[in-house]
Amino acid sequence: MAIDVKDNVKKITEKTIKEGGVLATLYFDIHAKTKEDVQKLGAGFLEHLIKTPGVVYAVGEINEPIENEEGKNVSSSIEVKLLTRNFLTLANICLEHSPFSVEINQPDSIVLPLNQAIELLGQLSVTTAEYKKNFLMRLATPQELAELQKQLALRAEMGKRLLEKGEKKE
C-alpha cells in the first residue's frame, strides 16, 4: 500500500491547526550578485526556516531571479507556505526575517493564550528596543549618547526594583 504524501500532509496540517497551529504564506525578497547565489541563499533560507523550533513544515518556491538595470545585482522573491505549532512561532519568524507580505491561510481566527501574548509583547519590545538602539547609535551626538546611557541605567534600576518587588510577593 503506497503512502499518500498529500493525505499525510493534510492530516498533519489539520491536527496541528486544531492544537493551535497556524498555516501561513510568507513572501520574502532576496538579493545577491548572481542568479546562482540567489538560488543558494534562497535554499539556505528555506532550510533555516524548516529547522526553526515550532515549525512543523515549510515549503518554498524561489521565483526566477531578475538582474537589475546595471547588471550588478540580482533580485528574486520567495513564497513560503509555513505550518507553525502556534501563532507565537509565526510572529517570531516575522520579527526575525521581515517578510514583505503575510497571509494567514488557516485558522479563520487566532486565539492567543495569555502566556504566548505576554511572550510576543516581550519579543516586540526587545526587537523595537534593538532597532532604536542601533538607529540612535548611528545618528546620535556624543551628548545624546551620554543622555541615553543615563536613561538606560535608570530603566535598569526600575526593572531591578520591579523584580525585587515581585520576589517579595512570592
C-alpha positions as CSV (number, residue, x, y, z in Angstrom):
1,M,0.0,0.0,0.0
2,A,1.5,3.3,-1.1
3,I,1.7,6.2,1.3
4,D,-0.2,9.2,0.0
5,V,2.0,12.2,0.9
6,K,-0.7,14.8,0.2
7,D,-3.1,13.0,2.5
8,N,-0.4,12.8,5.2
9,V,0.4,16.5,4.9
10,K,-3.3,17.3,5.1
11,K,-3.8,15.2,8.3
12,I,-0.7,16.8,9.9
13,T,-1.9,20.2,9.0
14,E,-5.5,19.7,10.3
15,K,-4.2,18.2,13.6
16,T,-1.7,21.0,14.1
17,I,-4.3,23.7,13.5
18,K,-6.7,22.0,15.9
19,E,-4.0,22.2,18.5
20,G,-3.4,25.9,17.9
21,G,-1.2,25.9,14.9
22,V,-1.2,28.4,12.0
23,L,-0.8,27.8,8.3
24,A,0.5,30.9,6.6
25,T,2.1,32.0,3.3
26,L,5.0,34.4,3.7
27,Y,6.7,36.4,0.9
28,F,10.4,37.4,1.2
29,D,12.7,39.3,-1.1
30,I,16.3,38.2,-1.7
31,H,19.2,39.8,-3.4
32,A,22.7,38.6,-4.4
33,K,25.4,39.2,-7.1
34,T,24.4,36.3,-9.3
35,K,21.4,34.1,-10.1
36,E,23.2,31.1,-8.7
37,D,23.8,33.0,-5.4
38,V,20.1,34.0,-5.2
39,Q,19.2,30.3,-5.6
40,K,21.7,29.2,-2.9
41,L,20.6,31.9,-0.5
42,G,17.0,31.0,-1.0
43,A,17.6,27.3,-0.5
44,G,19.7,28.0,2.7
45,F,16.9,30.4,4.0
46,L,14.3,27.7,3.4
47,E,16.5,25.1,5.2
48,H,16.8,27.6,8.1
49,L,13.0,28.1,8.4
50,I,12.5,24.3,8.3
51,K,14.8,23.9,11.3
52,T,13.3,26.7,13.3
53,P,11.8,25.5,16.6
54,G,8.0,25.4,16.4
55,V,7.9,25.0,12.6
56,V,6.1,21.8,11.5
57,Y,6.9,22.2,7.8
58,A,7.9,24.9,5.3
59,V,7.7,24.6,1.6
60,G,9.1,27.3,-0.6
61,E,9.3,28.4,-4.2
62,I,12.1,30.7,-5.3
63,N,10.9,32.9,-8.2
64,E,13.0,33.4,-11.3
65,P,15.8,35.9,-10.4
66,I,15.9,39.2,-12.2
67,E,19.0,41.3,-12.9
68,N,18.9,45.0,-12.1
69,E,19.5,47.5,-14.9
70,E,23.2,47.9,-14.2
71,G,23.7,44.1,-14.1
72,K,25.4,44.4,-10.7
73,N,22.7,42.8,-8.6
74,V,20.1,40.0,-8.9
75,S,16.8,40.0,-7.0
76,S,14.1,37.5,-6.5
77,S,11.2,36.6,-4.2
78,I,10.5,33.5,-2.2
79,E,7.0,32.3,-1.4
80,V,6.9,30.1,1.6
81,K,4.0,28.0,2.9
82,L,4.6,27.5,6.5
83,L,2.9,25.5,9.3
84,T,3.8,26.5,12.8
85,R,2.7,25.0,16.1
86,N,1.4,28.3,17.3
87,F,1.0,32.0,16.4
88,L,4.0,33.0,18.6
89,T,6.3,31.0,16.3
90,L,4.9,32.7,13.2
91,A,5.2,36.1,14.9
92,N,8.8,35.5,15.8
93,I,9.7,34.4,12.3
94,C,8.1,37.6,11.0
95,L,10.1,39.7,13.6
96,E,13.3,38.0,12.7
97,H,13.0,37.8,8.9
98,S,10.7,40.7,7.9
99,P,8.6,39.2,5.1
100,F,7.2,41.8,2.8
101,S,3.8,40.1,3.0
102,V,2.0,37.6,5.1
103,E,-1.2,35.7,4.5
104,I,-2.8,33.5,7.2
105,N,-4.5,30.6,5.4
106,Q,-5.8,28.8,8.5
107,P,-7.4,29.1,11.0
108,D,-10.0,31.7,10.5
109,S,-9.3,33.3,13.8
110,I,-6.4,33.4,16.3
111,V,-6.9,32.7,20.0
112,L,-3.7,33.5,21.8
113,P,-3.1,32.0,25.3
114,L,-2.0,34.7,27.8
115,N,1.5,33.3,28.2
116,Q,2.0,33.5,24.4
117,A,0.6,37.0,24.3
118,I,3.0,38.1,27.0
119,E,5.9,36.4,25.3
120,L,5.0,38.1,22.0
121,L,4.8,41.5,23.6
122,G,8.2,40.9,25.2
123,Q,9.7,40.0,21.8
124,L,8.2,43.1,20.2
125,S,9.6,45.2,23.0
126,V,13.1,43.7,22.7
127,T,13.1,44.0,18.9
128,T,11.9,47.6,18.9
129,A,14.5,48.5,21.6
130,E,17.3,47.0,19.4
131,Y,16.2,48.9,16.4
132,K,16.0,52.1,18.4
133,K,19.4,51.5,19.9
134,N,21.0,50.8,16.5
135,F,19.3,53.8,15.0
136,L,20.4,56.1,17.8
137,M,24.0,54.8,18.0
138,R,24.5,55.7,14.3
139,L,22.9,59.1,14.4
140,A,23.2,60.5,17.9
141,T,25.8,63.0,19.0
142,P,28.1,62.1,21.9
143,Q,26.0,64.2,24.3
144,E,22.8,62.4,23.2
145,L,24.5,59.1,23.7
146,A,25.5,60.1,27.2
147,E,21.9,61.0,28.0
148,L,20.7,57.8,26.5
149,Q,23.2,55.8,28.8
150,K,21.7,57.7,31.8
151,Q,18.2,56.8,30.8
152,L,19.1,53.1,30.2
153,A,20.7,53.0,33.7
154,L,17.6,54.4,35.2
155,R,15.4,51.9,33.3
156,A,17.6,49.1,34.5
157,E,17.3,50.3,38.1
158,M,13.5,50.4,37.7
159,G,13.5,46.9,36.3
160,K,15.6,45.7,39.2
161,R,13.2,47.2,41.7
162,L,10.2,45.6,40.0
163,L,11.9,42.2,40.1
164,E,12.7,42.6,43.8
165,K,9.1,43.7,44.5
166,G,7.8,40.6,42.6
167,E,10.1,38.3,44.6
168,K,8.9,39.7,47.9
169,K,5.3,38.9,47.0
170,E,6.1,35.3,46.4
